Structures are given as structure tokens and as C-alpha cells.
Amino acid sequence: MWQRIQTLYLVVALGLVAALFFSVKSFTVGPVGTRVDEVKYVAFIPYLILLIVAGLLQLLSLTAFKVRVFQMRTAVLAALVLLGLQGWLVFDYLAAGDGVLFRWTAILPLIAAIFDIMAARRIFRDQLLVESAYRLRSRK
């Protein structure tokens, strides 16, 4: 399991999603330039739900290494959920006022989605290799 590169991609994506549970999305800047109010990802319930769903899909994809098609589909689904979260963050960024600054952690869902897509491609490549070897064995 750990010797495959797609497992490492999925672990990195899971780590990025887990980091979002503890990080700050944005903060409000006061008149002097000091931070007045910090907003975490888990403070907003829809963000929390998307993070939980993405984290569970990541864990499911990480542990389903014997069923490659299911693993690939859950990785792609996790990437789609993360891209939806990223789109929502972009919308919030564009709708925010002048006094709201977003942290660099706002791009972590996009990076995690990229790792999920890379893992899904490697899982697909492994599945094609297994199917071609099975075809060669069945011809005898």
C-alpha cells in the first residue's frame, strides 16, 4: 500500500484537508491595521460539512486500495468536493469587503484537489496495467 505513489498523493491531500480544520480562513483588519476578528473554516457550517465530506472521502479512498475502481472514483469525488469548496471560497473572496483579508490557506483545497486528481490518474494507470496482465494470462 505505502509503496505506491498514489497513496502518498492521497496522504498529502488528506493532510491538507486536515490542516483546514485548524487554520484560519480570513480576518478583519481594524483601522490601525490590527486583526480584529479571525474566521476559521469550521466556524461556518457549510464549510465544515464540505470539509468533513472531503476528509471522509479521502480516508475512504486511502483505505480502499484493493478495489482500484472504487478508490479512483472516491478520489475523483473528493477532488470535486474540494473544487466546490474552492469555488465557494473564491466567491466569498470576491464578495468580501475591503477590510477582510484572506489567508494563504484559502488555496489548500485547490492543492488537495490537484493531488487527488494525480492520485486518480495513477490508480487508473495501475488498473489498466492489471487488466492488460489479466488479458495476457487468460489467453493461455
PyRosetta script that sets phi, psi and omega in degrees:
from pyrosetta import init, pose_from_sequence

init()
pose = pose_from_sequence("MWQRIQTLYLVVALGLVAALFFSVKSFTVGPVGTRVDEVKYVAFIPYLILLIVAGLLQLLSLTAFKVRVFQMRTAVLAALVLLGLQGWLVFDYLAAGDGVLFRWTAILPLIAAIFDIMAARRIFRDQLLVESAYRLRSRK")
pose.set_psi(1, -51.4)
pose.set_omega(1, -174.5)
pose.set_phi(2, -76.2)
pose.set_psi(2, -13.0)
pose.set_omega(2, -178.5)
pose.set_phi(3, -81.6)
pose.set_psi(3, -8.9)
pose.set_omega(3, 179.5)
pose.set_phi(4, -88.7)
pose.set_psi(4, 141.2)
pose.set_omega(4, -178.2)
pose.set_phi(5, -68.4)
pose.set_psi(5, -30.5)
pose.set_omega(5, -179.0)
pose.set_phi(6, -67.5)
pose.set_psi(6, -28.3)
pose.set_omega(6, 176.0)
pose.set_phi(7, -66.4)
pose.set_psi(7, -40.6)
pose.set_omega(7, 177.8)
pose.set_phi(8, -66.2)
pose.set_psi(8, -38.8)
pose.set_omega(8, 175.7)
pose.set_phi(9, -60.6)
pose.set_psi(9, -43.5)
pose.set_omega(9, -179.5)
pose.set_phi(10, -67.8)
pose.set_psi(10, -35.1)
pose.set_omega(10, 177.7)
pose.set_phi(11, -67.1)
pose.set_psi(11, -41.6)
pose.set_omega(11, 177.9)
pose.set_phi(12, -63.7)
pose.set_psi(12, -43.0)
pose.set_omega(12, 178.6)
pose.set_phi(13, -63.3)
pose.set_psi(13, -40.6)
pose.set_omega(13, 177.5)
pose.set_phi(14, -65.0)
pose.set_psi(14, -38.3)
pose.set_omega(14, 177.2)
pose.set_phi(15, -64.5)
pose.set_psi(15, -38.3)
pose.set_omega(15, 177.9)
pose.set_phi(16, -67.0)
pose.set_psi(16, -40.1)
pose.set_omega(16, 177.5)
pose.set_phi(17, -66.8)
pose.set_psi(17, -40.2)
pose.set_omega(17, 178.1)
pose.set_phi(18, -65.5)
pose.set_psi(18, -34.0)
pose.set_omega(18, 178.2)
pose.set_phi(19, -65.7)
pose.set_psi(19, -28.6)
pose.set_omega(19, 179.3)
pose.set_phi(20, -68.0)
pose.set_psi(20, -25.3)
pose.set_omega(20, 178.5)
pose.set_phi(21, -65.6)
pose.set_psi(21, -27.6)
pose.set_omega(21, -173.8)
pose.set_phi(22, -110.5)
pose.set_psi(22, 1.3)
pose.set_omega(22, -175.0)
pose.set_phi(23, -103.9)
pose.set_psi(23, 168.1)
pose.set_omega(23, -177.9)
pose.set_phi(24, -100.1)
pose.set_psi(24, 131.8)
pose.set_omega(24, -179.7)
pose.set_phi(25, -78.3)
pose.set_psi(25, -51.9)
pose.set_omega(25, -175.4)
pose.set_phi(26, -152.7)
pose.set_psi(26, 168.3)
pose.set_omega(26, 174.2)
pose.set_phi(27, -145.2)
pose.set_psi(27, 155.9)
pose.set_omega(27, -179.5)
pose.set_phi(28, -96.6)
pose.set_psi(28, 134.3)
pose.set_omega(28, -179.3)
pose.set_phi(29, -97.0)
pose.set_psi(29, 131.9)
pose.set_omega(29, 178.7)
pose.set_phi(30, -80.2)
pose.set_psi(30, -176.5)
pose.set_omega(30, -176.9)
pose.set_phi(31, -67.3)
pose.set_psi(31, -27.4)
pose.set_omega(31, -178.1)
pose.set_phi(32, -89.9)
pose.set_psi(32, -10.7)
pose.set_omega(32, -178.2)
pose.set_phi(33, 103.0)
pose.set_psi(33, 8.1)
pose.set_omega(33, 179.3)
pose.set_phi(34, -90.7)
pose.set_psi(34, 156.7)
pose.set_omega(34, 177.3)
pose.set_phi(35, -74.4)
pose.set_psi(35, 128.0)
pose.set_omega(35, -179.0)
pose.set_phi(36, -100.1)
pose.set_psi(36, -49.6)
pose.set_omega(36, -174.3)
pose.set_phi(37, -140.6)
pose.set_psi(37, 125.5)
pose.set_omega(37, 176.7)
pose.set_phi(38, -100.4)
pose.set_psi(38, 138.1)
pose.set_omega(38, -180.0)
pose.set_phi(39, -114.7)
pose.set_psi(39, 120.8)
pose.set_omega(39, 177.7)
pose.set_phi(40, -92.1)
pose.set_psi(40, 161.0)
pose.set_omega(40, 178.5)
pose.set_phi(41, -64.6)
pose.set_psi(41, -37.0)
pose.set_omega(41, -175.6)
pose.set_phi(42, -79.6)
pose.set_psi(42, -5.6)
pose.set_omega(42, 178.4)
pose.set_phi(43, -75.8)
pose.set_psi(43, -25.5)
pose.set_omega(43, -179.6)
pose.set_phi(44, -101.0)
pose.set_psi(44, 117.8)
pose.set_omega(44, -170.7)
pose.set_phi(45, -59.0)
pose.set_psi(45, -42.7)
pose.set_omega(45, 177.7)
pose.set_phi(46, -62.7)
pose.set_psi(46, -37.0)
pose.set_omega(46, 174.8)
pose.set_phi(47, -62.7)
pose.set_psi(47, -42.8)
pose.set_omega(47, -179.8)
pose.set_phi(48, -61.7)
pose.set_psi(48, -42.0)
pose.set_omega(48, 179.7)
pose.set_phi(49, -64.8)
pose.set_psi(49, -44.4)
pose.set_omega(49, 178.5)
pose.set_phi(50, -63.8)
pose.set_psi(50, -38.1)
pose.set_omega(50, 178.2)
pose.set_phi(51, -67.2)
pose.set_psi(51, -39.7)
pose.set_omega(51, 178.6)
pose.set_phi(52, -66.4)
pose.set_psi(52, -43.7)
pose.set_omega(52, 179.1)
pose.set_phi(53, -63.1)
pose.set_psi(53, -44.4)
pose.set_omega(53, 179.6)
pose.set_phi(54, -64.7)
pose.set_psi(54, -41.0)
pose.set_omega(54, 178.3)
pose.set_phi(55, -64.6)
pose.set_psi(55, -42.3)
pose.set_omega(55, 178.1)
pose.set_phi(56, -66.2)
pose.set_psi(56, -39.3)
pose.set_omega(56, 176.6)
pose.set_phi(57, -64.8)
pose.set_psi(57, -37.0)
pose.set_omega(57, 176.6)
pose.set_phi(58, -63.4)
pose.set_psi(58, -46.3)
pose.set_omega(58, 178.9)
pose.set_phi(59, -63.7)
pose.set_psi(59, -40.8)
pose.set_omega(59, 179.1)
pose.set_phi(60, -64.6)
pose.set_psi(60, -41.9)
pose.set_omega(60, 178.3)
pose.set_phi(61, -68.5)
pose.set_psi(61, -33.2)
pose.set_omega(61, -180.0)
pose.set_phi(62, -71.5)
pose.set_psi(62, -34.5)
pose.set_omega(62, -176.6)
pose.set_phi(63, -92.1)
pose.set_psi(63, -9.5)
pose.set_omega(63, -177.9)
pose.set_phi(64, -97.6)
pose.set_psi(64, 47.2)
pose.set_omega(64, -174.3)
pose.set_phi(65, -76.2)
pose.set_psi(65, -12.9)
pose.set_omega(65, 178.6)
pose.set_phi(66, -86.1)
pose.set_psi(66, -19.7)
pose.set_omega(66, 178.6)
pose.set_phi(67, -112.8)
pose.set_psi(67, 88.9)
pose.set_omega(67, -170.1)
pose.set_phi(68, -64.6)
pose.set_psi(68, -38.5)
pose.set_omega(68, -178.0)
pose.set_phi(69, -66.1)
pose.set_psi(69, -42.7)
pose.set_omega(69, 177.3)
pose.set_phi(70, -65.0)
pose.set_psi(70, -40.1)
pose.set_omega(70, 178.6)
pose.set_phi(71, -63.0)
pose.set_psi(71, -42.0)
pose.set_omega(71, 179.7)
pose.set_phi(72, -66.1)
pose.set_psi(72, -42.6)
pose.set_omega(72, -179.3)
pose.set_phi(73, -66.5)
pose.set_psi(73, -38.9)
pose.set_omega(73, 178.5)
pose.set_phi(74, -70.0)
pose.set_psi(74, -32.7)
pose.set_omega(74, 176.4)
pose.set_phi(75, -66.5)
pose.set_psi(75, -41.6)
pose.set_omega(75, 178.4)
pose.set_phi(76, -67.3)
pose.set_psi(76, -40.4)
pose.set_omega(76, 178.3)
pose.set_phi(77, -64.5)
pose.set_psi(77, -39.5)
pose.set_omega(77, 176.5)
pose.set_phi(78, -64.0)
pose.set_psi(78, -38.6)
pose.set_omega(78, 177.6)
pose.set_phi(79, -64.4)
pose.set_psi(79, -40.0)
pose.set_omega(79, 178.6)
pose.set_phi(80, -65.6)
pose.set_psi(80, -40.0)
pose.set_omega(80, 177.1)
pose.set_phi(81, -63.7)
pose.set_psi(81, -42.2)
pose.set_omega(81, 179.5)
pose.set_phi(82, -67.6)
pose.set_psi(82, -36.2)
pose.set_omega(82, 175.9)
pose.set_phi(83, -67.8)
pose.set_psi(83, -34.4)
pose.set_omega(83, 173.6)
pose.set_phi(84, -63.8)
pose.set_psi(84, -41.9)
pose.set_omega(84, 176.1)
pose.set_phi(85, -63.4)
pose.set_psi(85, -40.5)
pose.set_omega(85, 178.7)
pose.set_phi(86, -65.0)
pose.set_psi(86, -40.3)
pose.set_omega(86, 176.6)
pose.set_phi(87, -62.2)
pose.set_psi(87, -39.2)
pose.set_omega(87, 178.3)
pose.set_phi(88, -66.3)
pose.set_psi(88, -38.8)
pose.set_omega(88, 177.7)
pose.set_phi(89, -65.3)
pose.set_psi(89, -38.3)
pose.set_omega(89, 177.0)
pose.set_phi(90, -64.5)
pose.set_psi(90, -41.6)
pose.set_omega(90, 177.3)
pose.set_phi(91, -61.6)
pose.set_psi(91, -44.4)
pose.set_omega(91, 178.1)
pose.set_phi(92, -63.9)
pose.set_psi(92, -35.9)
pose.set_omega(92, 178.2)
pose.set_phi(93, -64.5)
pose.set_psi(93, -43.6)
pose.set_omega(93, -179.7)
pose.set_phi(94, -70.8)
pose.set_psi(94, -28.9)
pose.set_omega(94, -178.8)
pose.set_phi(95, -88.4)
pose.set_psi(95, -9.1)
pose.set_omega(95, -177.2)
pose.set_phi(96, -72.6)
pose.set_psi(96, 155.9)
pose.set_omega(96, 178.7)
pose.set_phi(97, -80.1)
pose.set_psi(97, -174.6)
pose.set_omega(97, -178.0)
pose.set_phi(98, -72.0)
pose.set_psi(98, -26.2)
pose.set_omega(98, -175.4)
pose.set_phi(99, -87.7)
pose.set_psi(99, 4.0)
pose.set_omega(99, -178.1)
pose.set_phi(100, -106.2)
pose.set_psi(100, 126.1)
pose.set_omega(100, 177.4)
pose.set_phi(101, -114.8)
pose.set_psi(101, 130.9)
pose.set_omega(101, 178.2)
pose.set_phi(102, -91.3)
pose.set_psi(102, 145.1)
pose.set_omega(102, 178.7)
pose.set_phi(103, -84.2)
pose.set_psi(103, 169.4)
pose.set_omega(103, 178.5)
pose.set_phi(104, -67.6)
pose.set_psi(104, -17.1)
pose.set_omega(104, 179.8)
pose.set_phi(105, -69.6)
pose.set_psi(105, -8.1)
pose.set_omega(105, 179.7)
pose.set_phi(106, -70.5)
pose.set_psi(106, -13.8)
pose.set_omega(106, 177.8)
pose.set_phi(107, -98.6)
pose.set_psi(107, -0.8)
pose.set_omega(107, -179.6)
pose.set_phi(108, -62.3)
pose.set_psi(108, -36.4)
pose.set_omega(108, 176.1)
pose.set_phi(109, -62.7)
pose.set_psi(109, -35.8)
pose.set_omega(109, 178.1)
pose.set_phi(110, -66.1)
pose.set_psi(110, -42.9)
pose.set_omega(110, 179.0)
pose.set_phi(111, -65.1)
pose.set_psi(111, -41.5)
pose.set_omega(111, 178.0)
pose.set_phi(112, -64.6)
pose.set_psi(112, -37.4)
pose.set_omega(112, 177.6)
pose.set_phi(113, -66.0)
pose.set_psi(113, -37.4)
pose.set_omega(113, 177.0)
pose.set_phi(114, -63.7)
pose.set_psi(114, -42.4)
pose.set_omega(114, 177.2)
pose.set_phi(115, -64.7)
pose.set_psi(115, -36.3)
pose.set_omega(115, 176.9)
pose.set_phi(116, -65.1)
pose.set_psi(116, -42.1)
pose.set_omega(116, 178.3)
pose.set_phi(117, -64.5)
pose.set_psi(117, -41.8)
pose.set_omega(117, 177.8)
pose.set_phi(118, -63.5)
pose.set_psi(118, -39.3)
pose.set_omega(118, 177.9)
pose.set_phi(119, -66.1)
pose.set_psi(119, -41.1)
pose.set_omega(119, 179.9)
pose.set_phi(120, -64.2)
pose.set_psi(120, -38.0)
pose.set_omega(120, 177.3)
pose.set_phi(121, -64.8)
pose.set_psi(121, -40.2)
pose.set_omega(121, 178.8)
pose.set_phi(122, -69.6)
pose.set_psi(122, -36.5)
pose.set_omega(122, 176.6)
pose.set_phi(123, -64.7)
pose.set_psi(123, -41.6)
pose.set_omega(123, 177.8)
pose.set_phi(124, -62.9)
pose.set_psi(124, -40.3)
pose.set_omega(124, 177.9)
pose.set_phi(125, -63.5)
pose.set_psi(125, -41.4)
pose.set_omega(125, 176.4)
pose.set_phi(126, -64.1)
pose.set_psi(126, -40.2)
pose.set_omega(126, 179.9)
pose.set_phi(127, -63.9)
pose.set_psi(127, -41.1)
pose.set_omega(127, 176.9)
pose.set_phi(128, -63.7)
pose.set_psi(128, -37.1)
pose.set_omega(128, 178.1)
pose.set_phi(129, -66.0)
pose.set_psi(129, -41.9)
pose.set_omega(129, 178.8)
pose.set_phi(130, -66.2)
pose.set_psi(130, -41.8)
pose.set_omega(130, 179.3)
pose.set_phi(131, -65.7)
pose.set_psi(131, -38.3)
pose.set_omega(131, 179.0)
pose.set_phi(132, -68.6)
pose.set_psi(132, -37.5)
pose.set_omega(132, 176.9)
pose.set_phi(133, -67.9)
pose.set_psi(133, -35.0)
pose.set_omega(133, 178.4)
pose.set_phi(134, -67.2)
pose.set_psi(134, -39.6)
pose.set_omega(134, 177.2)
pose.set_phi(135, -63.6)
pose.set_psi(135, -38.2)
pose.set_omega(135, 178.8)
pose.set_phi(136, -66.8)
pose.set_psi(136, -38.8)
pose.set_omega(136, 179.9)
pose.set_phi(137, -71.5)
pose.set_psi(137, -33.0)
pose.set_omega(137, -175.7)
pose.set_phi(138, -77.9)
pose.set_psi(138, -14.4)
pose.set_omega(138, -179.8)
pose.set_phi(139, -76.6)
pose.set_psi(139, -19.5)
pose.set_omega(139, -177.9)
pose.set_phi(140, -69.4)
pose.dump_pdb("model.pdb")
